[in-house]
Amino acid sequence: MIDKQIVTSYQVYDNLEEMEAEDVQLMHKAQEIREKAYAPYSQFMVGAAILLENGEVVTGSNQENAAYPSGLCAERNAIYQAGAQFPDQKILAIAITVKSQRKKVIIPAAPCGACRQAIAEYEFKQETPIKIMFMAEIGKVVKVNSLVDILPLAFNGSYL
Ligand code: THU
């Protein structure tokens, strides 16, 4: 038996203004699109903005459905849109922000497992890391330099 360990690292910024201008700009786009979320059931609005290598920014918000599982998260809406519109462009970074209409959220909400798996697909495909930043409506911002930091041992196409 070999006892292995997984080491992950992430950065926590006290607020958005502490970040580099490019990151701030991307988060602002995520905040903008978050306001267009369709979340009548959860009242939880999420926005995601994706920066591509060619400088394009692709955004998405969560879209809910009366048949709950038919809805889709902001991150997957954005990343599938990026994949559909710009299939040959590498993804450099994703900014995610959440806001609840029920309560004040200040703790950065990390992307759900299914969205991490979706991001993993593109990181494996492009063979370069995708930077991920997430925050609530206000407050601290968490940043990881690669999807692998928040989804170690991910399943990928090499197993197929
Ligand atoms: N949601 C996202 O858009 N991204 C996540 O990573 C977690 C959850 C959405 C799905 C649903 O519309 C609402 O937030 C509450 O779960």
Backbone and ligand atoms as CSV (ligand in chain L), in Angstrom:
chain,resi,resn,atom,element,x,y,z
A,1,MET,N,N,0.849,-1.192,0.000
A,1,MET,CA,C,0.000,0.000,0.000
A,1,MET,C,C,0.887,1.246,0.000
A,2,ILE,N,N,0.505,2.205,-0.816
A,2,ILE,CA,C,1.209,3.485,-0.804
A,2,ILE,C,C,0.230,4.546,-0.326
A,3,ASP,N,N,0.643,5.299,0.664
A,3,ASP,CA,C,-0.209,6.352,1.189
A,3,ASP,C,C,0.147,7.654,0.485
A,4,LYS,N,N,-0.715,8.111,-0.374
A,4,LYS,CA,C,-0.417,9.325,-1.137
A,4,LYS,C,C,-1.188,10.510,-0.588
A,5,GLN,N,N,-0.680,11.699,-0.889
A,5,GLN,CA,C,-1.379,12.900,-0.441
A,5,GLN,C,C,-1.611,13.829,-1.613
A,6,ILE,N,N,-2.680,14.545,-1.536
A,6,ILE,CA,C,-2.972,15.543,-2.564
A,6,ILE,C,C,-2.754,16.921,-1.953
A,7,VAL,N,N,-1.927,17.697,-2.610
A,7,VAL,CA,C,-1.675,19.059,-2.112
A,7,VAL,C,C,-2.316,20.036,-3.076
A,8,THR,N,N,-3.101,20.926,-2.541
A,8,THR,CA,C,-3.739,21.920,-3.399
A,8,THR,C,C,-3.462,23.302,-2.814
A,9,SER,N,N,-3.477,24.296,-3.645
A,9,SER,CA,C,-3.268,25.632,-3.097
A,9,SER,C,C,-4.235,26.608,-3.751
A,10,TYR,N,N,-4.652,27.593,-2.994
A,10,TYR,CA,C,-5.521,28.628,-3.540
A,10,TYR,C,C,-5.221,29.948,-2.870
A,11,GLN,N,N,-5.514,31.012,-3.565
A,11,GLN,CA,C,-5.241,32.336,-3.024
A,11,GLN,C,C,-6.561,32.978,-2.598
A,12,VAL,N,N,-6.509,33.682,-1.495
A,12,VAL,CA,C,-7.695,34.409,-1.026
A,12,VAL,C,C,-7.369,35.898,-0.995
A,13,TYR,N,N,-8.140,36.659,-1.721
A,13,TYR,CA,C,-7.984,38.115,-1.737
A,13,TYR,C,C,-9.061,38.713,-0.838
A,14,ASP,N,N,-8.706,39.739,-0.114
A,14,ASP,CA,C,-9.658,40.369,0.812
A,14,ASP,C,C,-10.853,40.975,0.105
A,15,ASN,N,N,-10.569,41.517,-1.075
A,15,ASN,CA,C,-11.650,42.067,-1.894
A,15,ASN,C,C,-11.182,42.142,-3.337
A,16,LEU,N,N,-12.106,42.415,-4.214
A,16,LEU,CA,C,-11.830,42.400,-5.648
A,16,LEU,C,C,-10.745,43.409,-6.040
A,17,GLU,N,N,-10.745,44.527,-5.374
A,17,GLU,CA,C,-9.810,45.607,-5.722
A,17,GLU,C,C,-8.354,45.208,-5.522
A,18,GLU,N,N,-8.139,44.148,-4.731
A,18,GLU,CA,C,-6.773,43.669,-4.494
A,18,GLU,C,C,-6.213,42.908,-5.691
A,19,MET,N,N,-7.089,42.566,-6.617
A,19,MET,CA,C,-6.668,41.700,-7.723
A,19,MET,C,C,-6.109,42.511,-8.895
A,20,GLU,N,N,-5.501,41.770,-9.842
A,20,GLU,CA,C,-4.966,42.435,-11.030
A,20,GLU,C,C,-6.113,42.954,-11.890
A,21,ALA,N,N,-5.810,44.018,-12.630
A,21,ALA,CA,C,-6.846,44.709,-13.410
A,21,ALA,C,C,-7.616,43.764,-14.338
A,22,GLU,N,N,-6.893,42.839,-14.960
A,22,GLU,CA,C,-7.537,41.907,-15.901
A,22,GLU,C,C,-8.558,41.002,-15.190
A,23,ASP,N,N,-8.217,40.590,-13.984
A,23,ASP,CA,C,-9.120,39.748,-13.195
A,23,ASP,C,C,-10.342,40.544,-12.735
A,24,VAL,N,N,-10.094,41.775,-12.338
A,24,VAL,CA,C,-11.179,42.648,-11.884
A,24,VAL,C,C,-12.173,42.857,-13.019
A,25,GLN,N,N,-11.619,43.106,-14.190
A,25,GLN,CA,C,-12.448,43.342,-15.380
A,25,GLN,C,C,-13.339,42.126,-15.683
A,26,LEU,N,N,-12.734,40.942,-15.597
A,26,LEU,CA,C,-13.481,39.717,-15.885
A,26,LEU,C,C,-14.582,39.499,-14.848
A,27,MET,N,N,-14.262,39.779,-13.590
A,27,MET,CA,C,-15.270,39.616,-12.527
A,27,MET,C,C,-16.409,40.612,-12.726
A,28,HIS,N,N,-16.093,41.801,-13.191
A,28,HIS,CA,C,-17.149,42.781,-13.456
A,28,HIS,C,C,-18.115,42.263,-14.523
A,29,LYS,N,N,-17.577,41.570,-15.514
A,29,LYS,CA,C,-18.442,40.990,-16.563
A,29,LYS,C,C,-19.336,39.894,-15.963
A,30,ALA,N,N,-18.763,39.133,-15.037
A,30,ALA,CA,C,-19.544,38.076,-14.378
A,30,ALA,C,C,-20.664,38.699,-13.541
A,31,GLN,N,N,-20.352,39.806,-12.881
A,31,GLN,CA,C,-21.373,40.486,-12.058
A,31,GLN,C,C,-22.493,41.026,-12.932
A,32,GLU,N,N,-22.097,41.519,-14.082
A,32,GLU,CA,C,-23.072,42.098,-15.015
A,32,GLU,C,C,-24.060,41.031,-15.506
A,33,ILE,N,N,-23.503,39.889,-15.908
A,33,ILE,CA,C,-24.357,38.831,-16.461
A,33,ILE,C,C,-25.162,38.145,-15.352
A,34,ARG,N,N,-24.634,38.145,-14.143
A,34,ARG,CA,C,-25.345,37.549,-13.003
A,34,ARG,C,C,-26.745,38.155,-12.840
A,35,GLU,N,N,-26.843,39.430,-13.131
A,35,GLU,CA,C,-28.125,40.127,-12.980
A,35,GLU,C,C,-29.157,39.632,-13.984
A,36,LYS,N,N,-28.717,38.898,-14.994
A,36,LYS,CA,C,-29.647,38.367,-15.994
A,36,LYS,C,C,-29.998,36.903,-15.743
A,37,ALA,N,N,-29.568,36.395,-14.581
A,37,ALA,CA,C,-29.889,34.999,-14.248
A,37,ALA,C,C,-31.402,34.813,-14.223
A,38,TYR,N,N,-31.820,33.613,-14.579
A,38,TYR,CA,C,-33.242,33.275,-14.462
A,38,TYR,C,C,-33.334,32.257,-13.334
A,39,ALA,N,N,-33.635,32.758,-12.141
A,39,ALA,CA,C,-33.607,31.899,-10.953
A,39,ALA,C,C,-34.847,32.099,-10.087
A,40,PRO,N,N,-36.035,31.906,-10.683
A,40,PRO,CA,C,-37.259,32.157,-9.914
A,40,PRO,C,C,-37.488,31.152,-8.785
A,41,TYR,N,N,-36.829,29.998,-8.844
A,41,TYR,CA,C,-37.072,28.962,-7.836
A,41,TYR,C,C,-36.115,29.057,-6.657
A,42,SER,N,N,-34.855,29.267,-6.947
A,42,SER,CA,C,-33.872,29.331,-5.854
A,42,SER,C,C,-33.583,30.761,-5.412
A,43,GLN,N,N,-33.896,31.713,-6.250
A,43,GLN,CA,C,-33.550,33.125,-5.975
A,43,GLN,C,C,-32.042,33.297,-5.832
A,44,PHE,N,N,-31.304,32.331,-6.365
A,44,PHE,CA,C,-29.839,32.347,-6.251
A,44,PHE,C,C,-29.277,32.626,-7.634
A,45,MET,N,N,-28.682,33.783,-7.778
A,45,MET,CA,C,-28.237,34.221,-9.105
A,45,MET,C,C,-26.730,34.041,-9.256
A,46,VAL,N,N,-26.351,33.459,-10.366
A,46,VAL,CA,C,-24.928,33.183,-10.594
A,46,VAL,C,C,-24.535,33.727,-11.961
A,47,GLY,N,N,-23.344,34.325,-12.010
A,47,GLY,CA,C,-22.819,34.820,-13.282
A,47,GLY,C,C,-21.421,34.263,-13.491
A,48,ALA,N,N,-21.104,33.922,-14.736
A,48,ALA,CA,C,-19.765,33.415,-15.056
A,48,ALA,C,C,-19.265,34.123,-16.314
A,49,ALA,N,N,-18.001,34.523,-16.267
A,49,ALA,CA,C,-17.387,35.161,-17.435
A,49,ALA,C,C,-16.094,34.431,-17.757
A,50,ILE,N,N,-15.921,34.131,-19.032
A,50,ILE,CA,C,-14.777,33.333,-19.482
A,50,ILE,C,C,-13.907,34.168,-20.405
A,51,LEU,N,N,-12.624,34.237,-20.080
A,51,LEU,CA,C,-11.685,34.961,-20.943
A,51,LEU,C,C,-10.961,33.964,-21.848
A,52,LEU,N,N,-11.042,34.228,-23.155
A,52,LEU,CA,C,-10.381,33.359,-24.126
A,52,LEU,C,C,-9.042,33.955,-24.543
A,53,GLU,N,N,-8.237,33.100,-25.174
A,53,GLU,CA,C,-6.894,33.529,-25.572
A,53,GLU,C,C,-6.921,34.698,-26.568
A,54,ASN,N,N,-7.954,34.752,-27.380
A,54,ASN,CA,C,-8.050,35.838,-28.366
A,54,ASN,C,C,-8.642,37.122,-27.775
A,55,GLY,N,N,-8.863,37.132,-26.468
A,55,GLY,CA,C,-9.349,38.329,-25.800
A,55,GLY,C,C,-10.869,38.406,-25.688
A,56,GLU,N,N,-11.564,37.514,-26.381
A,56,GLU,CA,C,-13.033,37.492,-26.296
A,56,GLU,C,C,-13.463,37.087,-24.886
A,57,VAL,N,N,-14.577,37.643,-24.437
A,57,VAL,CA,C,-15.147,37.223,-23.158
A,57,VAL,C,C,-16.528,36.630,-23.429
A,58,VAL,N,N,-16.745,35.419,-22.950
A,58,VAL,CA,C,-18.027,34.743,-23.120
A,58,VAL,C,C,-18.670,34.619,-21.741
A,59,THR,N,N,-19.937,34.981,-21.645
A,59,THR,CA,C,-20.576,34.994,-20.331
A,59,THR,C,C,-21.797,34.073,-20.278
A,60,GLY,N,N,-22.213,33.742,-19.062
A,60,GLY,CA,C,-23.409,32.919,-18.884
A,60,GLY,C,C,-23.968,33.109,-17.485
A,61,SER,N,N,-25.271,32.891,-17.364
A,61,SER,CA,C,-25.908,32.951,-16.045
A,61,SER,C,C,-26.704,31.657,-15.851
A,62,ASN,N,N,-27.098,31.376,-14.597
A,62,ASN,CA,C,-27.881,30.151,-14.382
A,62,ASN,C,C,-29.298,30.331,-14.920
A,63,GLN,N,N,-29.802,29.274,-15.490
A,63,GLN,CA,C,-31.132,29.270,-16.091
A,63,GLN,C,C,-31.903,28.113,-15.493
A,64,GLU,N,N,-32.910,28.450,-14.693
A,64,GLU,CA,C,-33.665,27.410,-13.993
A,64,GLU,C,C,-34.892,26.977,-14.788
A,65,ASN,N,N,-35.490,25.907,-14.310
A,65,ASN,CA,C,-36.636,25.328,-15.003
A,65,ASN,C,C,-37.606,24.761,-13.968
A,66,ALA,N,N,-38.891,24.820,-14.273
A,66,ALA,CA,C,-39.906,24.276,-13.362
A,66,ALA,C,C,-39.647,22.787,-13.099
A,67,ALA,N,N,-39.116,22.105,-14.097
A,67,ALA,CA,C,-38.628,20.744,-13.890
A,67,ALA,C,C,-37.172,20.916,-13.460
A,68,TYR,N,N,-36.952,21.030,-12.176
A,68,TYR,CA,C,-35.668,21.500,-11.623
A,68,TYR,C,C,-34.395,20.997,-12.311
A,69,PRO,N,N,-34.251,19.677,-12.536
A,69,PRO,CA,C,-32.971,19.207,-13.107
A,69,PRO,C,C,-32.731,19.674,-14.537
A,70,SER,N,N,-33.760,20.213,-15.175
A,70,SER,CA,C,-33.573,20.703,-16.546
A,70,SER,C,C,-32.858,22.048,-16.596
A,71,GLY,N,N,-32.727,22.717,-15.470
A,71,GLY,CA,C,-32.003,23.990,-15.431
A,71,GLY,C,C,-30.515,23.754,-15.583
A,72,LEU,N,N,-29.779,24.837,-15.774
A,72,LEU,CA,C,-28.330,24.694,-15.912
A,72,LEU,C,C,-27.587,25.825,-15.202
A,73,CYS,N,N,-26.454,25.461,-14.633
A,73,CYS,CA,C,-25.615,26.423,-13.912
A,73,CYS,C,C,-24.992,27.444,-14.860
A,74,ALA,N,N,-24.621,28.578,-14.279
A,74,ALA,CA,C,-23.994,29.662,-15.041
A,74,ALA,C,C,-22.688,29.220,-15.695
A,75,GLU,N,N,-21.877,28.484,-14.943
A,75,GLU,CA,C,-20.555,28.098,-15.440
A,75,GLU,C,C,-20.666,27.219,-16.685
A,76,ARG,N,N,-21.613,26.277,-16.625
A,76,ARG,CA,C,-21.752,25.392,-17.795
A,76,ARG,C,C,-22.391,26.120,-18.962
A,77,ASN,N,N,-23.327,27.017,-18.676
A,77,ASN,CA,C,-23.886,27.808,-19.774
A,77,ASN,C,C,-22.773,28.570,-20.478
A,78,ALA,N,N,-21.884,29.154,-19.688
A,78,ALA,CA,C,-20.804,29.967,-20.268
A,78,ALA,C,C,-19.775,29.109,-21.012
A,79,ILE,N,N,-19.379,28.003,-20.393
A,79,ILE,CA,C,-18.289,27.223,-21.000
A,79,ILE,C,C,-18.765,26.481,-22.254
A,80,TYR,N,N,-20.019,26.057,-22.261
A,80,TYR,CA,C,-20.521,25.395,-23.474
A,80,TYR,C,C,-20.713,26.411,-24.595
A,81,GLN,N,N,-21.050,27.618,-24.220
A,81,GLN,CA,C,-21.170,28.688,-25.205
A,81,GLN,C,C,-19.784,28.990,-25.796
A,82,ALA,N,N,-18.781,29.029,-24.929
A,82,ALA,CA,C,-17.406,29.278,-25.407
A,82,ALA,C,C,-16.966,28.149,-26.342
A,83,GLY,N,N,-17.274,26.920,-25.943
A,83,GLY,CA,C,-16.902,25.769,-26.766
A,83,GLY,C,C,-17.618,25.764,-28.100
A,84,ALA,N,N,-18.859,26.235,-28.082
A,84,ALA,CA,C,-19.662,26.238,-29.308
A,84,ALA,C,C,-19.248,27.366,-30.250
A,85,GLN,N,N,-18.966,28.527,-29.675
A,85,GLN,CA,C,-18.660,29.704,-30.506
A,85,GLN,C,C,-17.194,29.775,-30.910
A,86,PHE,N,N,-16.323,29.334,-29.994
A,86,PHE,CA,C,-14.878,29.472,-30.238
A,86,PHE,C,C,-14.171,28.146,-29.941
A,87,PRO,N,N,-14.458,27.128,-30.732
A,87,PRO,CA,C,-13.935,25.786,-30.401
A,87,PRO,C,C,-12.416,25.682,-30.380
A,88,ASP,N,N,-11.723,26.582,-31.090
A,88,ASP,CA,C,-10.263,26.467,-31.147
A,88,ASP,C,C,-9.533,27.422,-30.208
A,89,GLN,N,N,-10.288,28.173,-29.438
A,89,GLN,CA,C,-9.658,29.143,-28.545
A,89,GLN,C,C,-9.447,28.556,-27.154
A,90,LYS,N,N,-8.251,28.753,-26.631
A,90,LYS,CA,C,-7.999,28.286,-25.268
A,90,LYS,C,C,-8.711,29.175,-24.256
A,91,ILE,N,N,-9.133,28.555,-23.168
A,91,ILE,CA,C,-9.757,29.314,-22.081
A,91,ILE,C,C,-8.665,29.682,-21.088
A,92,LEU,N,N,-8.534,30.970,-20.823
A,92,LEU,CA,C,-7.489,31.415,-19.886
A,92,LEU,C,C,-8.018,31.482,-18.458
A,93,ALA,N,N,-9.222,32.009,-18.308
A,93,ALA,CA,C,-9.727,32.239,-16.954
A,93,ALA,C,C,-11.250,32.241,-16.913
A,94,ILE,N,N,-11.780,31.901,-15.747
A,94,ILE,CA,C,-13.224,31.962,-15.505
A,94,ILE,C,C,-13.460,32.720,-14.203
A,95,ALA,N,N,-14.330,33.712,-14.251
A,95,ALA,CA,C,-14.722,34.445,-13.042
A,95,ALA,C,C,-16.171,34.092,-12.739
A,96,ILE,N,N,-16.448,33.815,-11.468
A,96,ILE,CA,C,-17.797,33.387,-11.055
A,96,ILE,C,C,-18.236,34.225,-9.855
A,97,THR,N,N,-19.480,34.650,-9.885
A,97,THR,CA,C,-19.997,35.405,-8.737
A,97,THR,C,C,-21.443,35.022,-8.467
A,98,VAL,N,N,-21.809,34.981,-7.193
A,98,VAL,CA,C,-23.170,34.587,-6.819
A,98,VAL,C,C,-23.827,35.668,-5.964
A,99,LYS,N,N,-25.149,35.646,-5.988
A,99,LYS,CA,C,-25.925,36.587,-5.179
A,99,LYS,C,C,-27.268,35.933,-4.866
A,100,SER,N,N,-27.666,35.990,-3.605
A,100,SER,CA,C,-28.963,35.429,-3.246
A,100,SER,C,C,-29.944,36.557,-3.001
A,101,GLN,N,N,-31.171,36.347,-3.449
A,101,GLN,CA,C,-32.192,37.354,-3.166
A,101,GLN,C,C,-32.882,37.060,-1.850
A,102,ARG,N,N,-32.444,35.987,-1.191
A,102,ARG,CA,C,-33.028,35.600,0.096
A,102,ARG,C,C,-32.178,36.030,1.280
A,103,LYS,N,N,-30.862,36.022,1.079
A,103,LYS,CA,C,-29.965,36.382,2.180
A,103,LYS,C,C,-28.670,36.941,1.620
A,104,LYS,N,N,-27.949,37.643,2.461
A,104,LYS,CA,C,-26.683,38.222,2.020
A,104,LYS,C,C,-25.613,37.133,2.034
A,105,VAL,N,N,-25.062,36.834,0.875
A,105,VAL,CA,C,-23.990,35.838,0.814
A,105,VAL,C,C,-22.665,36.591,0.733
A,106,ILE,N,N,-21.769,36.265,1.633
A,106,ILE,CA,C,-20.446,36.905,1.547
A,106,ILE,C,C,-19.323,35.881,1.392
A,107,ILE,N,N,-19.654,34.614,1.651
A,107,ILE,CA,C,-18.637,33.567,1.504
A,107,ILE,C,C,-18.568,33.161,0.037
A,108,PRO,N,N,-17.361,33.187,-0.556
A,108,PRO,CA,C,-17.241,32.821,-1.972
A,108,PRO,C,C,-17.790,31.415,-2.215
A,109,ALA,N,N,-18.702,31.298,-3.180
A,109,ALA,CA,C,-19.308,29.996,-3.470
A,109,ALA,C,C,-18.521,29.329,-4.594
A,110,ALA,N,N,-17.964,28.177,-4.276
A,110,ALA,CA,C,-17.170,27.441,-5.271
A,110,ALA,C,C,-18.096,26.775,-6.282
A,111,PRO,N,N,-17.634,26.609,-7.522
A,111,PRO,CA,C,-18.472,25.957,-8.533
A,111,PRO,C,C,-18.848,24.532,-8.127
A,112,CYS,N,N,-20.040,24.108,-8.502
A,112,CYS,CA,C,-20.526,22.777,-8.113
A,112,CYS,C,C,-19.699,21.688,-8.816
A,113,GLY,N,N,-19.853,20.478,-8.352
A,113,GLY,CA,C,-19.069,19.365,-8.890
A,113,GLY,C,C,-19.273,19.146,-10.377
A,114,ALA,N,N,-20.513,19.265,-10.827
A,114,ALA,CA,C,-20.801,19.033,-12.242
A,114,ALA,C,C,-20.112,20.101,-13.105
A,115,CYS,N,N,-20.090,21.322,-12.620
A,115,CYS,CA,C,-19.421,22.401,-13.378
A,115,CYS,C,C,-17.905,22.201,-13.373
A,116,ARG,N,N,-17.378,21.728,-12.263
A,116,ARG,CA,C,-15.935,21.435,-12.234
A,116,ARG,C,C,-15.594,20.382,-13.276
A,117,GLN,N,N,-16.453,19.365,-13.377
A,117,GLN,CA,C,-16.209,18.315,-14.363
A,117,GLN,C,C,-16.272,18.881,-15.778
A,118,ALA,N,N,-17.192,19.804,-16.010
A,118,ALA,CA,C,-17.316,20.418,-17.344
A,118,ALA,C,C,-16.067,21.242,-17.652
A,119,ILE,N,N,-15.586,21.975,-16.666
A,119,ILE,CA,C,-14.368,22.780,-16.870
A,119,ILE,C,C,-13.177,21.853,-17.112
A,120,ALA,N,N,-13.157,20.722,-16.385
A,120,ALA,CA,C,-12.061,19.758,-16.536
A,120,ALA,C,C,-11.927,19.297,-17.984
A,121,GLU,N,N,-13.049,19.082,-18.628
A,121,GLU,CA,C,-13.043,18.614,-20.012
A,121,GLU,C,C,-12.212,19.555,-20.899
A,122,TYR,N,N,-12.418,20.846,-20.702
A,122,TYR,CA,C,-11.729,21.831,-21.548
A,122,TYR,C,C,-10.272,22.004,-21.139
A,123,GLU,N,N,-10.002,21.882,-19.854
A,123,GLU,CA,C,-8.605,21.998,-19.416
A,123,GLU,C,C,-7.783,20.820,-19.950
A,124,PHE,N,N,-8.361,19.616,-19.898
A,124,PHE,CA,C,-7.659,18.449,-20.447
A,124,PHE,C,C,-7.488,18.603,-21.957
A,125,LYS,N,N,-8.521,19.093,-22.618
A,125,LYS,CA,C,-8.488,19.244,-24.065
A,125,LYS,C,C,-7.388,20.226,-24.488
A,126,GLN,N,N,-7.318,21.359,-23.836
A,126,GLN,CA,C,-6.372,22.389,-24.274
A,126,GLN,C,C,-4.962,22.217,-23.700
A,127,GLU,N,N,-4.850,21.356,-22.703
A,127,GLU,CA,C,-3.542,21.028,-22.092
A,127,GLU,C,C,-2.841,22.216,-21.458
A,128,THR,N,N,-3.610,23.227,-21.105
A,128,THR,CA,C,-3.050,24.350,-20.332
A,128,THR,C,C,-4.057,24.694,-19.226
A,129,PRO,N,N,-3.546,25.189,-18.098
A,129,PRO,CA,C,-4.436,25.423,-16.959
A,129,PRO,C,C,-5.456,26.548,-17.181
A,130,ILE,N,N,-6.586,26.394,-16.548
A,130,ILE,CA,C,-7.626,27.427,-16.555
A,130,ILE,C,C,-7.679,28.032,-15.151
A,131,LYS,N,N,-7.506,29.331,-15.101
A,131,LYS,CA,C,-7.559,30.038,-13.811
A,131,LYS,C,C,-9.031,30.227,-13.423
A,132,ILE,N,N,-9.356,29.959,-12.183
A,132,ILE,CA,C,-10.748,30.095,-11.736
A,132,ILE,C,C,-10.820,31.017,-10.522
A,133,MET,N,N,-11.694,32.010,-10.627
A,133,MET,CA,C,-11.876,32.955,-9.514
A,133,MET,C,C,-13.336,32.961,-9.121
A,134,PHE,N,N,-13.617,32.946,-7.824
A,134,PHE,CA,C,-15.022,33.001,-7.431
A,134,PHE,C,C,-15.233,33.826,-6.169
A,135,MET,N,N,-16.391,34.461,-6.144
A,135,MET,CA,C,-16.738,35.319,-5.012
A,135,MET,C,C,-18.261,35.399,-4.862
A,136,ALA,N,N,-18.698,35.921,-3.750
A,136,ALA,CA,C,-20.135,36.156,-3.565
A,136,ALA,C,C,-20.470,37.521,-4.164
A,137,GLU,N,N,-21.414,38.198,-3.544
A,137,GLU,CA,C,-21.810,39.512,-4.045
A,137,GLU,C,C,-20.757,40.543,-3.672
A,138,ILE,N,N,-20.248,40.392,-2.461
A,138,ILE,CA,C,-19.180,41.252,-1.966
A,138,ILE,C,C,-18.178,40.361,-1.229
A,139,GLY,N,N,-17.098,40.963,-0.769
A,139,GLY,CA,C,-16.187,40.227,0.104
A,139,GLY,C,C,-15.024,39.556,-0.608
A,140,LYS,N,N,-14.558,38.513,0.020
A,140,LYS,CA,C,-13.326,37.852,-0.428
A,140,LYS,C,C,-13.466,37.187,-1.794
A,141,VAL,N,N,-12.322,37.084,-2.466
A,141,VAL,CA,C,-12.277,36.394,-3.754
A,141,VAL,C,C,-11.279,35.246,-3.634
A,142,VAL,N,N,-11.697,34.066,-4.084
A,142,VAL,CA,C,-10.803,32.907,-4.083
A,142,VAL,C,C,-10.324,32.681,-5.508
A,143,LYS,N,N,-9.028,32.383,-5.632
A,143,LYS,CA,C,-8.467,32.121,-6.963
A,143,LYS,C,C,-7.649,30.836,-6.944
A,144,VAL,N,N,-7.861,29.997,-7.965
A,144,VAL,CA,C,-6.978,28.845,-8.160
A,144,VAL,C,C,-6.379,28.958,-9.550
A,145,ASN,N,N,-5.184,28.438,-9.702
A,145,ASN,CA,C,-4.500,28.583,-10.989
A,145,ASN,C,C,-4.861,27.500,-11.983
A,146,SER,N,N,-5.540,26.466,-11.504
A,146,SER,CA,C,-5.919,25.365,-12.393
A,146,SER,C,C,-7.148,24.667,-11.825
A,147,LEU,N,N,-7.936,24.113,-12.723
A,147,LEU,CA,C,-9.111,23.338,-12.312
A,147,LEU,C,C,-8.710,22.176,-11.411
A,148,VAL,N,N,-7.547,21.605,-11.696
A,148,VAL,CA,C,-7.065,20.441,-10.941
A,148,VAL,C,C,-6.985,20.746,-9.431
A,149,ASP,N,N,-6.781,22.012,-9.096
A,149,ASP,CA,C,-6.707,22.393,-7.683
A,149,ASP,C,C,-8.035,22.204,-6.953
A,150,ILE,N,N,-9.138,22.270,-7.701
A,150,ILE,CA,C,-10.433,22.062,-7.035
A,150,ILE,C,C,-11.120,20.761,-7.480
A,151,LEU,N,N,-10.457,20.023,-8.375
A,151,LEU,CA,C,-10.988,18.703,-8.758
A,151,LEU,C,C,-9.831,17.748,-9.035
A,152,PRO,N,N,-9.118,17.383,-7.965
A,152,PRO,CA,C,-8.025,16.434,-8.170
A,152,PRO,C,C,-8.579,15.062,-8.552
A,153,LEU,N,N,-7.775,14.266,-9.198
A,153,LEU,CA,C,-8.152,12.911,-9.613
A,153,LEU,C,C,-9.388,12.901,-10.518
A,154,ALA,N,N,-9.511,13.914,-11.339
A,154,ALA,CA,C,-10.711,14.024,-12.184
A,154,ALA,C,C,-10.756,12.919,-13.240
A,155,PHE,N,N,-11.957,12.527,-13.552
A,155,PHE,CA,C,-12.169,11.597,-14.663
A,155,PHE,C,C,-11.959,12.360,-15.964
A,156,ASN,N,N,-11.292,11.711,-16.928
A,156,ASN,CA,C,-11.112,12.385,-18.217
A,156,ASN,C,C,-11.101,11.378,-19.352
A,157,GLY,N,N,-11.077,11.907,-20.555
A,157,GLY,CA,C,-11.219,11.083,-21.748
A,157,GLY,C,C,-10.145,10.026,-21.944
A,158,SER,N,N,-9.025,10.166,-21.247
A,158,SER,CA,C,-7.949,9.201,-21.420
A,158,SER,C,C,-8.342,7.813,-20.916
A,159,TYR,N,N,-9.378,7.760,-20.056
A,159,TYR,CA,C,-9.823,6.463,-19.561
A,159,TYR,C,C,-10.688,5.718,-20.564
A,160,LEU,N,N,-11.180,6.447,-21.571
A,160,LEU,CA,C,-12.154,5.848,-22.487
A,160,LEU,C,C,-11.495,5.085,-23.613
L,1,THU,N1,N,-25.701,27.254,-9.544
L,1,THU,C1,C,-24.830,27.711,-10.488
L,1,THU,O1,O,-25.218,28.418,-11.433
L,1,THU,N2,N,-23.528,27.368,-10.347
L,1,THU,C2,C,-23.021,26.597,-9.357
L,1,THU,O2,O,-21.845,26.253,-9.380
L,1,THU,C3,C,-23.884,26.179,-8.251
L,1,THU,C4,C,-25.330,26.440,-8.411
L,1,THU,C5,C,-27.120,27.590,-9.695
L,1,THU,C6,C,-27.997,26.409,-10.011
L,1,THU,C7,C,-29.331,26.889,-9.486
L,1,THU,O3,O,-29.967,27.656,-10.496
L,1,THU,C8,C,-28.984,27.802,-8.327
L,1,THU,O4,O,-27.627,28.145,-8.501
L,1,THU,C9,C,-29.178,27.171,-6.962
L,1,THU,O5,O,-28.526,25.961,-6.864
